[in-house]
């Protein structure tokens, strides 16, 4: 598989509200994040709310400008392409949002919503646009008479199908999906996952799926990156990360997703405290105040990357650091 998306050493902070005398403080949403998505691959970015995963998605889409780092799509800098106002950039990269109702204009018919990307592009006749949007509806399993209706006439699952159809309109290479299933019932989630899998195979699409639901990620993604307080702490295949986690935080995430029982609760009790504030993140390893395996060095030294025998990478002092790989990752 050829490399589609590369995120290299991404950083982003937001100014926090301040009082009259207090100095300006900043929330560090992303703290040196690197990840990649290959063509036809689905990569999941998981973690608790507030860990920065949605900020990564918005930086990739150009909705937020990063403070540092580089984002490449098919080897080309997205920042440079956006400075040139390249229309091709918008064609290759599309997004599906969490709430399909708020992301669809309630005053526009489904026909107008699906035709809008083609009208902006300005390359097709009215007849060609109509043919294209009818094919889009067929691909997402919605009837042709949906065109005359409005978003409020559809269920949540149907609205998300419309959002996916709109994202497919310009035949993108990559779709960024930010919690696209969290507002849907479990049975509807399964249908949308099957739809995304079908479209991924049909169009050779790359997906970056942002989610806190490990079950959704397990069913859809081939590779997973785990994020905690602005940093990626573990990355590998979905089977490796979700079935046999190595980083203490990933272990806690997995156990939290299991059916409640005594043994799971006993293990979770070892994870102490709340998530630290991103205004004042802990020194060293961000997870050390809650980690049952924390050592003295964890409080002062940011862990480098360790590459395990199964190929996954883990940022934890419990494992010997691979200096060569860590340097390569840090340098992008």
C-alpha positions in Angstrom: 0.0 0.0 0.0 1.3 3.4 -0.9 1.5 6.1 1.7 -1.5 8.5 1.6 -1.4 10.7 4.7 1.7 11.7 6.8 1.4 13.7 10.0 4.9 14.7 11.2 5.6 16.2 14.6 2.4 18.0 14.8 1.9 20.5 17.7 -1.1 22.8 18.6 -1.9 24.9 21.6 -4.9 27.1 22.3 -4.9 30.3 24.4 -7.0 29.8 27.6 -9.2 32.5 29.0 -7.4 34.8 31.4 -8.2 37.2 34.2 -7.0 40.8 34.2 -3.7 40.3 36.2 -3.0 36.6 35.4 -0.5 35.8 32.6 -1.8 34.2 29.4 -1.8 30.4 29.7 -2.1 27.8 26.9 -3.8 24.5 26.5 -1.4 22.1 24.7 -3.9 20.0 22.7 -1.3 18.3 20.5 2.2 17.6 21.8 4.4 16.3 18.9 2.1 13.8 17.2 3.2 11.7 14.2 1.0 9.2 12.3 0.3 7.9 8.8 -2.5 6.4 6.7 -1.8 4.3 3.6 -4.1 4.0 0.6 -7.0 1.7 1.3 -6.2 1.5 5.0 -8.4 2.4 8.0 -6.5 3.9 10.9 -8.2 4.5 14.2 -7.1 7.3 16.6 -8.5 6.5 20.1 -8.4 8.0 23.6 -10.5 9.6 26.3 -12.4 12.9 25.6 -10.0 15.8 25.7 -6.9 13.9 24.6 -6.6 15.9 21.4 -7.7 13.4 18.8 -10.4 15.7 17.2 -7.8 18.6 17.1 -5.6 16.3 15.0 -8.5 15.7 12.6 -9.2 19.4 12.3 -5.6 20.2 11.7 -5.5 17.6 8.9 -8.6 19.1 7.4 -7.3 22.7 7.6 -10.0 23.8 10.0 -7.3 24.5 12.6 -3.8 25.8 11.8 -1.1 23.8 13.7 1.7 25.6 15.5 4.4 23.3 14.2 4.8 20.1 12.2 3.9 19.1 8.7 1.0 17.3 7.1 1.5 15.6 3.7 -1.1 14.1 1.4 0.3 11.8 -1.2 3.7 13.4 -0.6 2.5 17.0 -1.0 2.3 19.6 1.8 -1.3 20.4 2.6 -0.3 23.8 4.1 1.4 24.8 0.8 -1.5 23.5 -1.3 -3.9 25.6 0.8 -1.8 28.7 0.4 -2.0 28.1 -3.3 -5.8 27.5 -2.9 -5.5 24.3 -4.8 -9.0 22.9 -5.6 -7.5 19.4 -6.0 -6.6 19.4 -2.2 -10.3 19.7 -1.3 -11.2 16.9 -3.8 -8.7 14.4 -2.3 -9.6 15.1 1.3 -13.1 15.0 2.8 -14.6 14.8 6.3 -17.6 13.1 7.9 -18.6 14.9 11.1 -20.0 13.5 14.4 -23.5 15.0 14.2 -25.1 14.4 10.7 -27.9 16.8 11.4 -25.8 19.8 12.3 -23.5 19.2 9.4 -26.3 19.3 6.9 -28.1 22.5 6.0 -31.7 22.0 7.0 -32.8 24.6 4.4 -31.3 22.7 1.5 -32.8 19.7 -0.1 -30.7 16.5 -0.4 -30.4 17.2 -4.1 -29.0 20.7 -3.4 -26.6 19.3 -0.7 -25.2 16.6 -3.0 -24.9 19.0 -6.0 -23.1 21.7 -4.1 -19.6 20.2 -4.4 -20.1 19.8 -8.2 -21.4 23.4 -8.5 -18.4 24.8 -6.7 -16.2 22.7 -8.9 -18.0 24.0 -12.0 -16.9 21.2 -14.4 -20.2 19.3 -15.0 -23.4 20.0 -16.8 -26.7 19.8 -14.9 -27.4 16.4 -16.4 -24.0 15.1 -15.4 -24.5 16.3 -11.9 -27.9 14.7 -11.6 -26.5 11.4 -12.8 -23.6 11.6 -10.3 -25.8 12.3 -7.3 -28.2 9.4 -8.3 -25.2 7.1 -8.3 -24.1 8.5 -4.9 -27.5 7.7 -3.4 -27.3 4.2 -4.8 -23.9 3.7 -3.3 -25.1 4.6 0.2 -28.3 2.6 -0.2 -30.8 5.5 -0.2 -33.8 5.7 -2.7 -33.8 8.2 -5.6 -36.8 10.0 -4.2 -34.7 11.2 -1.3 -33.5 14.0 -3.5 -36.6 16.1 -3.0 -36.6 15.7 0.8 -34.8 17.7 3.5 -32.4 16.4 6.3 -35.2 16.6 8.9 -37.1 14.0 7.0 -34.5 11.3 7.7 -33.4 9.2 10.6 -29.9 9.7 12.2 -28.5 6.8 10.3 -29.9 8.0 7.0 -28.5 11.5 7.5 -25.1 10.0 8.1 -25.4 8.1 4.8 -26.2 11.4 3.2 -23.1 12.9 4.8 -21.0 10.0 3.5 -22.4 10.5 0.0 -21.5 14.2 0.1 -18.0 13.3 1.2 -17.7 10.8 -1.7 -18.9 13.3 -4.3 -15.5 14.5 -5.5 -13.9 11.0 -5.3 -11.5 11.7 -2.5 -8.4 9.6 -1.6 -8.9 10.1 2.2 -11.9 10.5 4.5 -11.4 11.8 8.0 -14.3 10.6 10.2 -14.6 12.3 13.5 -16.8 10.2 15.8 -19.2 9.4 12.9 -21.2 6.8 14.8 -21.4 8.1 18.4 -24.8 9.7 17.8 -26.3 6.5 16.4 -28.0 3.4 17.9 -25.8 0.3 18.1 -27.7 -1.5 15.3 -27.4 1.5 13.0 -23.7 1.8 13.8 -23.2 -1.8 12.5 -24.9 -0.8 9.2 -22.8 2.3 8.8 -19.6 0.3 9.5 -20.6 -2.2 6.8 -21.3 0.7 4.4 -17.9 2.3 5.1 -16.1 -1.0 4.6 -17.8 -1.5 1.3 -17.0 2.0 0.1 -13.4 1.6 1.3 -12.9 -1.5 -0.9 -14.8 -0.1 -3.8 -12.9 3.2 -4.0 -9.6 2.2 -2.4 -10.2 4.8 0.3 -8.0 5.7 3.2 -9.8 6.4 6.5 -8.7 8.2 9.6 -11.3 7.3 12.2 -11.5 9.3 15.4 -13.3 7.4 18.1 -13.5 6.6 21.8 -15.5 3.4 21.0 -13.0 0.5 20.9 -15.7 -1.9 19.5 -16.2 0.4 16.5 -12.5 0.7 15.9 -12.0 -3.1 16.3 -14.6 -3.8 13.6 -13.4 -1.2 11.1 -9.7 -0.3 11.5 -6.7 -2.3 10.5 -4.3 -0.1 12.6 -4.8 1.9 15.8 -3.0 4.8 17.5 -3.7 5.5 21.2 -3.6 9.1 22.3 -3.2 10.4 25.9 -3.1 14.1 26.8 -1.8 15.3 23.4 0.7 12.4 22.8 0.5 9.0 21.0 1.5 6.3 23.5 1.0 3.1 21.5 0.5 2.2 17.8 0.1 -1.1 16.0 -2.3 -3.4 14.3 -5.9 -3.3 15.7 -5.4 -6.9 17.0 -2.2 -6.1 18.7 -3.3 -2.9 20.4 -6.9 -3.8 21.4 -6.4 -7.5 22.2 -2.9 -7.5 23.7 -2.2 -3.9 24.8 1.3 -3.0 26.1 1.1 0.6 27.4 -0.5 0.9 30.8 -2.9 3.5 29.5 -4.0 1.2 26.6 -4.5 -1.6 29.1 -6.8 0.7 31.2 -8.8 1.7 28.1 -9.3 -1.9 27.1 -10.4 -3.0 30.6 -12.8 0.0 30.7 -14.5 -1.3 27.6 -15.0 -4.9 29.0 -18.3 -6.0 30.6 -18.1 -5.1 34.3 -16.9 -7.8 36.6 -15.0 -8.0 39.8 -11.6 -8.8 38.3 -11.9 -5.9 35.8 -12.8 -3.4 38.6 -9.9 -4.6 40.7 -7.5 -4.0 37.8 -9.0 -0.6 37.1 -8.6 0.5 40.7 -4.9 0.5 40.1 -5.4 3.5 37.7 -5.6 6.4 40.1 -6.9 9.9 39.8 -8.4 12.0 37.0 -6.9 13.1 33.7 -4.5 16.0 34.4 -5.3 19.4 33.0 -3.8 20.2 29.6 -3.1 23.7 31.0 -0.5 22.1 33.3 0.4 18.7 31.9 2.7 16.5 34.1 6.4 16.6 33.4 8.0 13.5 31.9 5.5 10.9 30.9 2.0 12.5 31.0 0.5 9.3 32.3 2.8 8.8 35.3 0.5 10.3 38.0 -2.1 7.6 37.2 0.2 4.7 36.2 0.5 1.7 38.5 4.0 1.1 37.1 5.4 4.6 37.4 9.1 4.9 38.2 11.2 7.9 39.3 12.4 8.5 35.7 8.8 8.7 34.5 8.3 11.9 36.4 11.2 13.7 34.7 11.9 12.0 31.4 9.7 11.8 28.3 9.7 8.2 27.1 11.2 7.5 23.7 9.7 5.0 21.2 10.3 1.3 21.7 9.6 -1.0 18.8 8.5 -4.4 20.1 9.1 -7.8 18.4 5.6 -7.8 16.9 6.3 -4.4 15.1 4.2 -2.1 17.2 5.7 1.0 18.9 5.2 2.0 22.5 6.2 5.2 24.3 6.9 3.8 27.8 9.9 3.4 30.1 8.9 -0.2 30.8 10.4 -1.1 27.4 13.9 -0.5 26.1 14.0 2.4 23.8 15.0 2.0 20.2 17.1 5.1 19.8 17.4 4.8 16.0 13.6 4.5 15.5 12.9 7.2 18.0 15.2 9.6 16.3 13.7 8.8 12.9 10.1 9.4 14.2 11.1 12.7 16.0 12.8 14.0 12.8 9.8 12.9 10.6 
